Every structure is written in C-alpha cells, then in structure tokens.
Amino acid sequence: MLNWIRRRLAKSAASAVLTDPAPVDIPHDKIAARAAEIWDRKGRPHGQDVQNWMEAEAELRTEFAARPHPEPSPRKPR
C-alpha cells in the first residue's frame, strides 16, 4: 500500500511539474492540516487519505500561486 501511495504521489508531482510553470513550495504541515479539514468536511470516510491529500495540495497550490510575490530586496553595492 505504501509503495502505491509513493508511486501515486510521484506521478502527481511529475504531472504538476509539467502543467504548473511556477511550482510552489508548500509546507508539509499545511497540507496535512488542509487534508484533515477536507476529511472532516466529507464526514471522515475511510480509505480516501490519498485523495484528500491530493485535493489539499491542489487547493493550497492555487491559494499560494494567487498571492502576490514580494519583490526581492535590492542588493547593496559593495
């Protein structure tokens, strides 16, 4: 089962790289918290952990990508 999940996540990550021009680094704990919220919203069904994780990751990627990116601070000349 664990190998299946790893393959599924790797496949998803590969397709995300191909379709998402600017990948966003999302902290693991934020994805876990969102997946738990989704699981709770759905009534805590058994066996949908991977689906909930993928859904949480997709939601957060959309949210993080929509945020304006701060301009980098100009570097001081030496």
mmCIF file of the N, C-alpha and C atoms, coordinates in Angstrom:
data_MODEL
# 
_entry.id   MODEL 
# 
loop_
_atom_site.group_PDB 
_atom_site.id 
_atom_site.type_symbol 
_atom_site.label_atom_id 
_atom_site.label_alt_id 
_atom_site.label_comp_id 
_atom_site.label_asym_id 
_atom_site.label_entity_id 
_atom_site.label_seq_id 
_atom_site.pdbx_PDB_ins_code 
_atom_site.Cartn_x 
_atom_site.Cartn_y 
_atom_site.Cartn_z 
_atom_site.occupancy 
_atom_site.B_iso_or_equiv 
_atom_site.pdbx_formal_charge 
_atom_site.auth_seq_id 
_atom_site.auth_comp_id 
_atom_site.auth_asym_id 
_atom_site.auth_atom_id 
_atom_site.pdbx_PDB_model_num 
ATOM 1   N N  . MET A 1 1  ? 0.819   -1.190 0.000   1.00 0.00 ? 1  MET A N  1 
ATOM 2   C CA . MET A 1 1  ? 0.000   0.000  0.000   1.00 0.00 ? 1  MET A CA 1 
ATOM 3   C C  . MET A 1 1  ? 0.866   1.258  0.000   1.00 0.00 ? 1  MET A C  1 
ATOM 4   N N  . LEU A 1 2  ? 1.922   1.260  0.808   1.00 0.00 ? 2  LEU A N  1 
ATOM 5   C CA . LEU A 1 2  ? 2.781   2.429  0.891   1.00 0.00 ? 2  LEU A CA 1 
ATOM 6   C C  . LEU A 1 2  ? 3.478   2.695  -0.437  1.00 0.00 ? 2  LEU A C  1 
ATOM 7   N N  . ASN A 1 3  ? 3.890   1.644  -1.123  1.00 0.00 ? 3  ASN A N  1 
ATOM 8   C CA . ASN A 1 3  ? 4.522   1.826  -2.430  1.00 0.00 ? 3  ASN A CA 1 
ATOM 9   C C  . ASN A 1 3  ? 3.544   2.412  -3.436  1.00 0.00 ? 3  ASN A C  1 
ATOM 10  N N  . TRP A 1 4  ? 2.293   1.984  -3.361  1.00 0.00 ? 4  TRP A N  1 
ATOM 11  C CA . TRP A 1 4  ? 1.270   2.520  -4.254  1.00 0.00 ? 4  TRP A CA 1 
ATOM 12  C C  . TRP A 1 4  ? 1.106   4.020  -4.017  1.00 0.00 ? 4  TRP A C  1 
ATOM 13  N N  . ILE A 1 5  ? 1.067   4.431  -2.752  1.00 0.00 ? 5  ILE A N  1 
ATOM 14  C CA . ILE A 1 5  ? 0.916   5.841  -2.417  1.00 0.00 ? 5  ILE A CA 1 
ATOM 15  C C  . ILE A 1 5  ? 2.116   6.636  -2.926  1.00 0.00 ? 5  ILE A C  1 
ATOM 16  N N  . ARG A 1 6  ? 3.311   6.093  -2.737  1.00 0.00 ? 6  ARG A N  1 
ATOM 17  C CA . ARG A 1 6  ? 4.514   6.780  -3.219  1.00 0.00 ? 6  ARG A CA 1 
ATOM 18  C C  . ARG A 1 6  ? 4.490   6.947  -4.733  1.00 0.00 ? 6  ARG A C  1 
ATOM 19  N N  . ARG A 1 7  ? 4.103   5.873  -5.437  1.00 0.00 ? 7  ARG A N  1 
ATOM 20  C CA . ARG A 1 7  ? 4.026   5.972  -6.903  1.00 0.00 ? 7  ARG A CA 1 
ATOM 21  C C  . ARG A 1 7  ? 2.987   6.998  -7.311  1.00 0.00 ? 7  ARG A C  1 
ATOM 22  N N  . ARG A 1 8  ? 1.859   6.987  -6.632  1.00 0.00 ? 8  ARG A N  1 
ATOM 23  C CA . ARG A 1 8  ? 0.776   7.925  -6.945  1.00 0.00 ? 8  ARG A CA 1 
ATOM 24  C C  . ARG A 1 8  ? 1.217   9.366  -6.720  1.00 0.00 ? 8  ARG A C  1 
ATOM 25  N N  . LEU A 1 9  ? 1.904   9.617  -5.591  1.00 0.00 ? 9  LEU A N  1 
ATOM 26  C CA . LEU A 1 9  ? 2.380   10.964 -5.309  1.00 0.00 ? 9  LEU A CA 1 
ATOM 27  C C  . LEU A 1 9  ? 3.464   11.386 -6.296  1.00 0.00 ? 9  LEU A C  1 
ATOM 28  N N  . ALA A 1 10 ? 4.350   10.468 -6.650  1.00 0.00 ? 10 ALA A N  1 
ATOM 29  C CA . ALA A 1 10 ? 5.408   10.785 -7.608  1.00 0.00 ? 10 ALA A CA 1 
ATOM 30  C C  . ALA A 1 10 ? 4.809   11.103 -8.970  1.00 0.00 ? 10 ALA A C  1 
ATOM 31  N N  . LYS A 1 11 ? 3.810   10.332 -9.370  1.00 0.00 ? 11 LYS A N  1 
ATOM 32  C CA . LYS A 1 11 ? 3.146   10.574 -10.654 1.00 0.00 ? 11 LYS A CA 1 
ATOM 33  C C  . LYS A 1 11 ? 2.463   11.927 -10.637 1.00 0.00 ? 11 LYS A C  1 
ATOM 34  N N  . SER A 1 12 ? 1.803   12.246 -9.543  1.00 0.00 ? 12 SER A N  1 
ATOM 35  C CA . SER A 1 12 ? 1.121   13.525 -9.412  1.00 0.00 ? 12 SER A CA 1 
ATOM 36  C C  . SER A 1 12 ? 2.122   14.668 -9.443  1.00 0.00 ? 12 SER A C  1 
ATOM 37  N N  . ALA A 1 13 ? 3.239   14.497 -8.746  1.00 0.00 ? 13 ALA A N  1 
ATOM 38  C CA . ALA A 1 13 ? 4.259   15.543 -8.718  1.00 0.00 ? 13 ALA A CA 1 
ATOM 39  C C  . ALA A 1 13 ? 4.834   15.760 -10.106 1.00 0.00 ? 13 ALA A C  1 
ATOM 40  N N  . ALA A 1 14 ? 5.038   14.678 -10.843 1.00 0.00 ? 14 ALA A N  1 
ATOM 41  C CA . ALA A 1 14 ? 5.569   14.798 -12.197 1.00 0.00 ? 14 ALA A CA 1 
ATOM 42  C C  . ALA A 1 14 ? 4.590   15.529 -13.098 1.00 0.00 ? 14 ALA A C  1 
ATOM 43  N N  . SER A 1 15 ? 3.311   15.223 -12.990 1.00 0.00 ? 15 SER A N  1 
ATOM 44  C CA . SER A 1 15 ? 2.331   15.904 -13.826 1.00 0.00 ? 15 SER A CA 1 
ATOM 45  C C  . SER A 1 15 ? 2.171   17.354 -13.397 1.00 0.00 ? 15 SER A C  1 
ATOM 46  N N  . ALA A 1 16 ? 2.324   17.631 -12.109 1.00 0.00 ? 16 ALA A N  1 
ATOM 47  C CA . ALA A 1 16 ? 2.235   19.013 -11.637 1.00 0.00 ? 16 ALA A CA 1 
ATOM 48  C C  . ALA A 1 16 ? 3.382   19.838 -12.196 1.00 0.00 ? 16 ALA A C  1 
ATOM 49  N N  . VAL A 1 17 ? 4.562   19.230 -12.293 1.00 0.00 ? 17 VAL A N  1 
ATOM 50  C CA . VAL A 1 17 ? 5.711   19.939 -12.839 1.00 0.00 ? 17 VAL A CA 1 
ATOM 51  C C  . VAL A 1 17 ? 5.471   20.252 -14.303 1.00 0.00 ? 17 VAL A C  1 
ATOM 52  N N  . LEU A 1 18 ? 4.859   19.340 -15.020 1.00 0.00 ? 18 LEU A N  1 
ATOM 53  C CA . LEU A 1 18 ? 4.601   19.557 -16.432 1.00 0.00 ? 18 LEU A CA 1 
ATOM 54  C C  . LEU A 1 18 ? 3.516   20.595 -16.674 1.00 0.00 ? 18 LEU A C  1 
ATOM 55  N N  . THR A 1 19 ? 2.533   20.686 -15.800 1.00 0.00 ? 19 THR A N  1 
ATOM 56  C CA . THR A 1 19 ? 1.424   21.595 -16.030 1.00 0.00 ? 19 THR A CA 1 
ATOM 57  C C  . THR A 1 19 ? 1.557   22.907 -15.282 1.00 0.00 ? 19 THR A C  1 
ATOM 58  N N  . ASP A 1 20 ? 2.356   22.975 -14.240 1.00 0.00 ? 20 ASP A N  1 
ATOM 59  C CA . ASP A 1 20 ? 2.482   24.174 -13.415 1.00 0.00 ? 20 ASP A CA 1 
ATOM 60  C C  . ASP A 1 20 ? 3.814   24.839 -13.733 1.00 0.00 ? 20 ASP A C  1 
ATOM 61  N N  . PRO A 1 21 ? 3.788   26.014 -14.398 1.00 0.00 ? 21 PRO A N  1 
ATOM 62  C CA . PRO A 1 21 ? 5.042   26.639 -14.788 1.00 0.00 ? 21 PRO A CA 1 
ATOM 63  C C  . PRO A 1 21 ? 5.859   27.148 -13.608 1.00 0.00 ? 21 PRO A C  1 
ATOM 64  N N  . ALA A 1 22 ? 5.212   27.504 -12.500 1.00 0.00 ? 22 ALA A N  1 
ATOM 65  C CA . ALA A 1 22 ? 5.931   28.009 -11.335 1.00 0.00 ? 22 ALA A CA 1 
ATOM 66  C C  . ALA A 1 22 ? 5.530   27.202 -10.106 1.00 0.00 ? 22 ALA A C  1 
ATOM 67  N N  . PRO A 1 23 ? 6.247   26.092 -9.824  1.00 0.00 ? 23 PRO A N  1 
ATOM 68  C CA . PRO A 1 23 ? 5.878   25.287 -8.670  1.00 0.00 ? 23 PRO A CA 1 
ATOM 69  C C  . PRO A 1 23 ? 6.012   26.081 -7.369  1.00 0.00 ? 23 PRO A C  1 
ATOM 70  N N  . VAL A 1 24 ? 5.117   25.795 -6.457  1.00 0.00 ? 24 VAL A N  1 
ATOM 71  C CA . VAL A 1 24 ? 5.095   26.492 -5.179  1.00 0.00 ? 24 VAL A CA 1 
ATOM 72  C C  . VAL A 1 24 ? 5.479   25.501 -4.093  1.00 0.00 ? 24 VAL A C  1 
ATOM 73  N N  . ASP A 1 25 ? 6.379   25.904 -3.210  1.00 0.00 ? 25 ASP A N  1 
ATOM 74  C CA . ASP A 1 25 ? 6.793   25.045 -2.111  1.00 0.00 ? 25 ASP A CA 1 
ATOM 75  C C  . ASP A 1 25 ? 5.832   25.234 -0.949  1.00 0.00 ? 25 ASP A C  1 
ATOM 76  N N  . ILE A 1 26 ? 5.056   24.200 -0.644  1.00 0.00 ? 26 ILE A N  1 
ATOM 77  C CA . ILE A 1 26 ? 4.061   24.265 0.416   1.00 0.00 ? 26 ILE A CA 1 
ATOM 78  C C  . ILE A 1 26 ? 4.536   23.398 1.571   1.00 0.00 ? 26 ILE A C  1 
ATOM 79  N N  . PRO A 1 27 ? 4.547   23.941 2.778   1.00 0.00 ? 27 PRO A N  1 
ATOM 80  C CA . PRO A 1 27 ? 4.984   23.152 3.932   1.00 0.00 ? 27 PRO A CA 1 
ATOM 81  C C  . PRO A 1 27 ? 4.104   21.923 4.161   1.00 0.00 ? 27 PRO A C  1 
ATOM 82  N N  . HIS A 1 28 ? 4.736   20.829 4.527   1.00 0.00 ? 28 HIS A N  1 
ATOM 83  C CA . HIS A 1 28 ? 4.063   19.548 4.744   1.00 0.00 ? 28 HIS A CA 1 
ATOM 84  C C  . HIS A 1 28 ? 2.944   19.672 5.774   1.00 0.00 ? 28 HIS A C  1 
ATOM 85  N N  . ASP A 1 29 ? 3.195   20.431 6.849   1.00 0.00 ? 29 ASP A N  1 
ATOM 86  C CA . ASP A 1 29 ? 2.185   20.551 7.904   1.00 0.00 ? 29 ASP A CA 1 
ATOM 87  C C  . ASP A 1 29 ? 0.936   21.289 7.435   1.00 0.00 ? 29 ASP A C  1 
ATOM 88  N N  . LYS A 1 30 ? 1.093   22.232 6.511   1.00 0.00 ? 30 LYS A N  1 
ATOM 89  C CA . LYS A 1 30 ? -0.078  22.934 5.970   1.00 0.00 ? 30 LYS A CA 1 
ATOM 90  C C  . LYS A 1 30 ? -0.923  21.993 5.112   1.00 0.00 ? 30 LYS A C  1 
ATOM 91  N N  . ILE A 1 31 ? -0.270  21.144 4.326   1.00 0.00 ? 31 ILE A N  1 
ATOM 92  C CA . ILE A 1 31 ? -1.004  20.177 3.507   1.00 0.00 ? 31 ILE A CA 1 
ATOM 93  C C  . ILE A 1 31 ? -1.731  19.190 4.406   1.00 0.00 ? 31 ILE A C  1 
ATOM 94  N N  . ALA A 1 32 ? -1.040  18.720 5.444   1.00 0.00 ? 32 ALA A N  1 
ATOM 95  C CA . ALA A 1 32 ? -1.647  17.758 6.368   1.00 0.00 ? 32 ALA A CA 1 
ATOM 96  C C  . ALA A 1 32 ? -2.870  18.357 7.059   1.00 0.00 ? 32 ALA A C  1 
ATOM 97  N N  . ALA A 1 33 ? -2.759  19.607 7.488   1.00 0.00 ? 33 ALA A N  1 
ATOM 98  C CA . ALA A 1 33 ? -3.887  20.261 8.158   1.00 0.00 ? 33 ALA A CA 1 
ATOM 99  C C  . ALA A 1 33 ? -5.062  20.428 7.202   1.00 0.00 ? 33 ALA A C  1 
ATOM 100 N N  . ARG A 1 34 ? -4.786  20.818 5.956   1.00 0.00 ? 34 ARG A N  1 
ATOM 101 C CA . ARG A 1 34 ? -5.869  21.001 4.983   1.00 0.00 ? 34 ARG A CA 1 
ATOM 102 C C  . ARG A 1 34 ? -6.500  19.660 4.632   1.00 0.00 ? 34 ARG A C  1 
ATOM 103 N N  . ALA A 1 35 ? -5.690  18.614 4.501   1.00 0.00 ? 35 ALA A N  1 
ATOM 104 C CA . ALA A 1 35 ? -6.227  17.279 4.214   1.00 0.00 ? 35 ALA A CA 1 
ATOM 105 C C  . ALA A 1 35 ? -7.143  16.818 5.346   1.00 0.00 ? 35 ALA A C  1 
ATOM 106 N N  . ALA A 1 36 ? -6.771  17.124 6.581   1.00 0.00 ? 36 ALA A N  1 
ATOM 107 C CA . ALA A 1 36 ? -7.617  16.771 7.725   1.00 0.00 ? 36 ALA A CA 1 
ATOM 108 C C  . ALA A 1 36 ? -8.932  17.542 7.687   1.00 0.00 ? 36 ALA A C  1 
ATOM 109 N N  . GLU A 1 37 ? -8.877  18.818 7.270   1.00 0.00 ? 37 GLU A N  1 
ATOM 110 C CA . GLU A 1 37 ? -10.107 19.613 7.136   1.00 0.00 ? 37 GLU A CA 1 
ATOM 111 C C  . GLU A 1 37 ? -11.016 19.017 6.064   1.00 0.00 ? 37 GLU A C  1 
ATOM 112 N N  . ILE A 1 38 ? -10.434 18.621 4.950   1.00 0.00 ? 38 ILE A N  1 
ATOM 113 C CA . ILE A 1 38 ? -11.213 18.028 3.861   1.00 0.00 ? 38 ILE A CA 1 
ATOM 114 C C  . ILE A 1 38 ? -11.838 16.721 4.330   1.00 0.00 ? 38 ILE A C  1 
ATOM 115 N N  . TRP A 1 39 ? -11.053 15.899 5.000   1.00 0.00 ? 39 TRP A N  1 
ATOM 116 C CA . TRP A 1 39 ? -11.541 14.623 5.533   1.00 0.00 ? 39 TRP A CA 1 
ATOM 117 C C  . TRP A 1 39 ? -12.712 14.856 6.476   1.00 0.00 ? 39 TRP A C  1 
ATOM 118 N N  . ASP A 1 40 ? -12.592 15.870 7.319   1.00 0.00 ? 40 ASP A N  1 
ATOM 119 C CA . ASP A 1 40 ? -13.649 16.191 8.275   1.00 0.00 ? 40 ASP A CA 1 
ATOM 120 C C  . ASP A 1 40 ? -14.905 16.689 7.546   1.00 0.00 ? 40 ASP A C  1 
ATOM 121 N N  . ARG A 1 41 ? -14.717 17.550 6.542   1.00 0.00 ? 41 ARG A N  1 
ATOM 122 C CA . ARG A 1 41 ? -15.852 18.073 5.753   1.00 0.00 ? 41 ARG A CA 1 
ATOM 123 C C  . ARG A 1 41 ? -16.625 16.965 5.060   1.00 0.00 ? 41 ARG A C  1 
ATOM 124 N N  . LYS A 1 42 ? -15.896 15.954 4.603   1.00 0.00 ? 42 LYS A N  1 
ATOM 125 C CA . LYS A 1 42 ? -16.519 14.851 3.873   1.00 0.00 ? 42 LYS A CA 1 
ATOM 126 C C  . LYS A 1 42 ? -17.181 13.834 4.795   1.00 0.00 ? 42 LYS A C  1 
ATOM 127 N N  . GLY A 1 43 ? -17.084 14.044 6.107   1.00 0.00 ? 43 GLY A N  1 
ATOM 128 C CA . GLY A 1 43 ? -17.694 13.109 7.047   1.00 0.00 ? 43 GLY A CA 1 
ATOM 129 C C  . GLY A 1 43 ? -16.771 12.005 7.506   1.00 0.00 ? 43 GLY A C  1 
ATOM 130 N N  . ARG A 1 44 ? -15.472 12.213 7.372   1.00 0.00 ? 44 ARG A N  1 
ATOM 131 C CA . ARG A 1 44 ? -14.442 11.270 7.816   1.00 0.00 ? 44 ARG A CA 1 
ATOM 132 C C  . ARG A 1 44 ? -14.561 9.876  7.204   1.00 0.00 ? 44 ARG A C  1 
ATOM 133 N N  . PRO A 1 45 ? -14.680 9.791  5.871   1.00 0.00 ? 45 PRO A N  1 
ATOM 134 C CA . PRO A 1 45 ? -14.756 8.461  5.245   1.00 0.00 ? 45 PRO A CA 1 
ATOM 135 C C  . PRO A 1 45 ? -13.410 7.745  5.284   1.00 0.00 ? 45 PRO A C  1 
ATOM 136 N N  . HIS A 1 46 ? -13.467 6.433  5.329   1.00 0.00 ? 46 HIS A N  1 
ATOM 137 C CA . HIS A 1 46 ? -12.269 5.606  5.373   1.00 0.00 ? 46 HIS A CA 1 
ATOM 138 C C  . HIS A 1 46 ? -11.728 5.394  3.961   1.00 0.00 ? 46 HIS A C  1 
ATOM 139 N N  . GLY A 1 47 ? -10.413 5.380  3.816   1.00 0.00 ? 47 GLY A N  1 
ATOM 140 C CA . GLY A 1 47 ? -9.777  4.999  2.561   1.00 0.00 ? 47 GLY A CA 1 
ATOM 141 C C  . GLY A 1 47 ? -9.631  6.097  1.529   1.00 0.00 ? 47 GLY A C  1 
ATOM 142 N N  . GLN A 1 48 ? -9.821  7.343  1.889   1.00 0.00 ? 48 GLN A N  1 
ATOM 143 C CA . GLN A 1 48 ? -9.672  8.429  0.923   1.00 0.00 ? 48 GLN A CA 1 
ATOM 144 C C  . GLN A 1 48 ? -8.529  9.363  1.299   1.00 0.00 ? 48 GLN A C  1 
ATOM 145 N N  . ASP A 1 49 ? -7.572  8.853  2.064   1.00 0.00 ? 49 ASP A N  1 
ATOM 146 C CA . ASP A 1 49 ? -6.487  9.696  2.543   1.00 0.00 ? 49 ASP A CA 1 
ATOM 147 C C  . ASP A 1 49 ? -5.639  10.271 1.410   1.00 0.00 ? 49 ASP A C  1 
ATOM 148 N N  . VAL A 1 50 ? -5.337  9.468  0.413   1.00 0.00 ? 50 VAL A N  1 
ATOM 149 C CA . VAL A 1 50 ? -4.517  9.960  -0.706  1.00 0.00 ? 50 VAL A CA 1 
ATOM 150 C C  . VAL A 1 50 ? -5.293  11.003 -1.496  1.00 0.00 ? 50 VAL A C  1 
ATOM 151 N N  . GLN A 1 51 ? -6.554  10.729 -1.745  1.00 0.00 ? 51 GLN A N  1 
ATOM 152 C CA . GLN A 1 51 ? -7.388  11.681 -2.484  1.00 0.00 ? 51 GLN A CA 1 
ATOM 153 C C  . GLN A 1 51 ? -7.489  13.006 -1.710  1.00 0.00 ? 51 GLN A C  1 
ATOM 154 N N  . ASN A 1 52 ? -7.701  12.924 -0.401  1.00 0.00 ? 52 ASN A N  1 
ATOM 155 C CA . ASN A 1 52 ? -7.786  14.134 0.411   1.00 0.00 ? 52 ASN A CA 1 
ATOM 156 C C  . ASN A 1 52 ? -6.469  14.904 0.391   1.00 0.00 ? 52 ASN A C  1 
ATOM 157 N N  . TRP A 1 53 ? -5.356  14.182 0.451   1.00 0.00 ? 53 TRP A N  1 
ATOM 158 C CA . TRP A 1 53 ? -4.038  14.825 0.415   1.00 0.00 ? 53 TRP A CA 1 
ATOM 159 C C  . TRP A 1 53 ? -3.834  15.557 -0.908  1.00 0.00 ? 53 TRP A C  1 
ATOM 160 N N  . MET A 1 54 ? -4.174  14.886 -2.003  1.00 0.00 ? 54 MET A N  1 
ATOM 161 C CA . MET A 1 54 ? -4.005  15.499 -3.327  1.00 0.00 ? 54 MET A CA 1 
ATOM 162 C C  . MET A 1 54 ? -4.897  16.725 -3.474  1.00 0.00 ? 54 MET A C  1 
ATOM 163 N N  . GLU A 1 55 ? -6.117  16.615 -2.983  1.00 0.00 ? 55 GLU A N  1 
ATOM 164 C CA . GLU A 1 55 ? -7.052  17.732 -3.041  1.00 0.00 ? 55 GLU A CA 1 
ATOM 165 C C  . GLU A 1 55 ? -6.529  18.911 -2.209  1.00 0.00 ? 55 GLU A C  1 
ATOM 166 N N  . ALA A 1 56 ? -6.017  18.620 -1.025  1.00 0.00 ? 56 ALA A N  1 
ATOM 167 C CA . ALA A 1 56 ? -5.470  19.668 -0.163  1.00 0.00 ? 56 ALA A CA 1 
ATOM 168 C C  . ALA A 1 56 ? -4.273  20.340 -0.829  1.00 0.00 ? 56 ALA A C  1 
ATOM 169 N N  . GLU A 1 57 ? -3.413  19.542 -1.420  1.00 0.00 ? 57 GLU A N  1 
ATOM 170 C CA . GLU A 1 57 ? -2.239  20.091 -2.085  1.00 0.00 ? 57 GLU A CA 1 
ATOM 171 C C  . GLU A 1 57 ? -2.640  20.981 -3.259  1.00 0.00 ? 57 GLU A C  1 
ATOM 172 N N  . ALA A 1 58 ? -3.629  20.547 -4.021  1.00 0.00 ? 58 ALA A N  1 
ATOM 173 C CA . ALA A 1 58 ? -4.098  21.345 -5.160  1.00 0.00 ? 58 ALA A CA 1 
ATOM 174 C C  . ALA A 1 58 ? -4.715  22.667 -4.693  1.00 0.00 ? 58 ALA A C  1 
ATOM 175 N N  . GLU A 1 59 ? -5.523  22.612 -3.646  1.00 0.00 ? 59 GLU A N  1 
ATOM 176 C CA . GLU A 1 59 ? -6.134  23.836 -3.110  1.00 0.00 ? 59 GLU A CA 1 
ATOM 177 C C  . GLU A 1 59 ? -5.057  24.811 -2.648  1.00 0.00 ? 59 GLU A C  1 
ATOM 178 N N  . LEU A 1 60 ? -4.088  24.310 -1.911  1.00 0.00 ? 60 LEU A N  1 
ATOM 179 C CA . LEU A 1 60 ? -3.047  25.184 -1.382  1.00 0.00 ? 60 LEU A CA 1 
ATOM 180 C C  . LEU A 1 60 ? -2.159  25.742 -2.489  1.00 0.00 ? 60 LEU A C  1 
ATOM 181 N N  . ARG A 1 61 ? -1.862  24.937 -3.498  1.00 0.00 ? 61 ARG A N  1 
ATOM 182 C CA . ARG A 1 61 ? -1.068  25.441 -4.628  1.00 0.00 ? 61 ARG A CA 1 
ATOM 183 C C  . ARG A 1 61 ? -1.793  26.600 -5.307  1.00 0.00 ? 61 ARG A C  1 
ATOM 184 N N  . THR A 1 62 ? -3.096  26.451 -5.468  1.00 0.00 ? 62 THR A N  1 
ATOM 185 C CA . THR A 1 62 ? -3.882  27.522 -6.080  1.00 0.00 ? 62 THR A CA 1 
ATOM 186 C C  . THR A 1 62 ? -3.843  28.771 -5.210  1.00 0.00 ? 62 THR A C  1 
ATOM 187 N N  . GLU A 1 63 ? -4.026  28.592 -3.908  1.00 0.00 ? 63 GLU A N  1 
ATOM 188 C CA . GLU A 1 63 ? -4.007  29.729 -2.993  1.00 0.00 ? 63 GLU A CA 1 
ATOM 189 C C  . GLU A 1 63 ? -2.635  30.401 -2.943  1.00 0.00 ? 63 GLU A C  1 
ATOM 190 N N  . PHE A 1 64 ? -1.579  29.602 -2.857  1.00 0.00 ? 64 PHE A N  1 
ATOM 191 C CA . PHE A 1 64 ? -0.234  30.171 -2.781  1.00 0.00 ? 64 PHE A CA 1 
ATOM 192 C C  . PHE A 1 64 ? 0.145   30.856 -4.089  1.00 0.00 ? 64 PHE A C  1 
ATOM 193 N N  . ALA A 1 65 ? -0.271  30.304 -5.218  1.00 0.00 ? 65 ALA A N  1 
ATOM 194 C CA . ALA A 1 65 ? 0.053   30.889 -6.514  1.00 0.00 ? 65 ALA A CA 1 
ATOM 195 C C  . ALA A 1 65 ? -0.688  32.203 -6.728  1.00 0.00 ? 65 ALA A C  1 
ATOM 196 N N  . ALA A 1 66 ? -1.862  32.354 -6.126  1.00 0.00 ? 66 ALA A N  1 
ATOM 197 C CA . ALA A 1 66 ? -2.659  33.565 -6.290  1.00 0.00 ? 66 ALA A CA 1 
ATOM 198 C C  . ALA A 1 66 ? -2.117  34.730 -5.468  1.00 0.00 ? 66 ALA A C  1 
ATOM 199 N N  . ARG A 1 67 ? -1.298  34.432 -4.462  1.00 0.00 ? 67 ARG A N  1 
ATOM 200 C CA . ARG A 1 67 ? -0.730  35.501 -3.635  1.00 0.00 ? 67 ARG A CA 1 
ATOM 201 C C  . ARG A 1 67 ? 0.280   36.306 -4.440  1.00 0.00 ? 67 ARG A C  1 
ATOM 202 N N  . PRO A 1 68 ? 0.293   37.607 -4.219  1.00 0.00 ? 68 PRO A N  1 
ATOM 203 C CA . PRO A 1 68 ? 1.318   38.405 -4.914  1.00 0.00 ? 68 PRO A CA 1 
ATOM 204 C C  . PRO A 1 68 ? 2.697   38.080 -4.347  1.00 0.00 ? 68 PRO A C  1 
ATOM 205 N N  . HIS A 1 69 ? 3.645   37.971 -5.231  1.00 0.00 ? 69 HIS A N  1 
ATOM 206 C CA . HIS A 1 69 ? 5.009   37.660 -4.813  1.00 0.00 ? 69 HIS A CA 1 
ATOM 207 C C  . HIS A 1 69 ? 5.719   38.959 -4.449  1.00 0.00 ? 69 HIS A C  1 
ATOM 208 N N  . PRO A 1 70 ? 6.312   39.026 -3.269  1.00 0.00 ? 70 PRO A N  1 
ATOM 209 C CA . PRO A 1 70 ? 7.025   40.248 -2.890  1.00 0.00 ? 70 PRO A CA 1 
ATOM 210 C C  . PRO A 1 70 ? 8.259   40.446 -3.766  1.00 0.00 ? 70 PRO A C  1 
ATOM 211 N N  . GLU A 1 71 ? 8.543   41.680 -4.050  1.00 0.00 ? 71 GLU A N  1 
ATOM 212 C CA . GLU A 1 71 ? 9.733   41.992 -4.837  1.00 0.00 ? 71 GLU A CA 1 
ATOM 213 C C  . GLU A 1 71 ? 10.971  41.714 -3.993  1.00 0.00 ? 71 GLU A C  1 
ATOM 214 N N  . PRO A 1 72 ? 11.999  41.138 -4.583  1.00 0.00 ? 72 PRO A N  1 
ATOM 215 C CA . PRO A 1 72 ? 13.216  40.905 -3.808  1.00 0.00 ? 72 PRO A CA 1 
ATOM 216 C C  . PRO A 1 72 ? 13.860  42.239 -3.422  1.00 0.00 ? 72 PRO A C  1 
ATOM 217 N N  . SER A 1 73 ? 14.471  42.263 -2.272  1.00 0.00 ? 73 SER A N  1 
ATOM 218 C CA . SER A 1 73 ? 15.138  43.478 -1.810  1.00 0.00 ? 73 SER A CA 1 
ATOM 219 C C  . SER A 1 73 ? 16.338  43.766 -2.699  1.00 0.00 ? 73 SER A C  1 
ATOM 220 N N  . PRO A 1 74 ? 16.513  45.046 -3.045  1.00 0.00 ? 74 PRO A N  1 
ATOM 221 C CA . PRO A 1 74 ? 17.691  45.351 -3.887  1.00 0.00 ? 74 PRO A CA 1 
ATOM 222 C C  . PRO A 1 74 ? 18.968  45.113 -3.079  1.00 0.00 ? 74 PRO A C  1 
ATOM 223 N N  . ARG A 1 75 ? 19.963  44.616 -3.768  1.00 0.00 ? 75 ARG A N  1 
ATOM 224 C CA . ARG A 1 75 ? 21.232  44.330 -3.110  1.00 0.00 ? 75 ARG A CA 1 
ATOM 225 C C  . ARG A 1 75 ? 22.062  45.603 -3.048  1.00 0.00 ? 75 ARG A C  1 
ATOM 226 N N  . LYS A 1 76 ? 22.737  45.760 -1.952  1.00 0.00 ? 76 LYS A N  1 
ATOM 227 C CA . LYS A 1 76 ? 23.616  46.919 -1.790  1.00 0.00 ? 76 LYS A CA 1 
ATOM 228 C C  . LYS A 1 76 ? 24.914  46.665 -2.552  1.00 0.00 ? 76 LYS A C  1 
ATOM 229 N N  . PRO A 1 77 ? 25.396  47.708 -3.253  1.00 0.00 ? 77 PRO A N  1 
ATOM 230 C CA . PRO A 1 77 ? 26.697  47.515 -3.918  1.00 0.00 ? 77 PRO A CA 1 
ATOM 231 C C  . PRO A 1 77 ? 27.803  47.429 -2.876  1.00 0.00 ? 77 PRO A C  1 
ATOM 232 N N  . ARG A 1 78 ? 28.804  46.678 -3.209  1.00 0.00 ? 78 ARG A N  1 
ATOM 233 C CA . ARG A 1 78 ? 29.941  46.522 -2.272  1.00 0.00 ? 78 ARG A CA 1 
ATOM 234 C C  . ARG A 1 78 ? 30.926  47.630 -2.421  1.00 0.00 ? 78 ARG A C  1 
# 
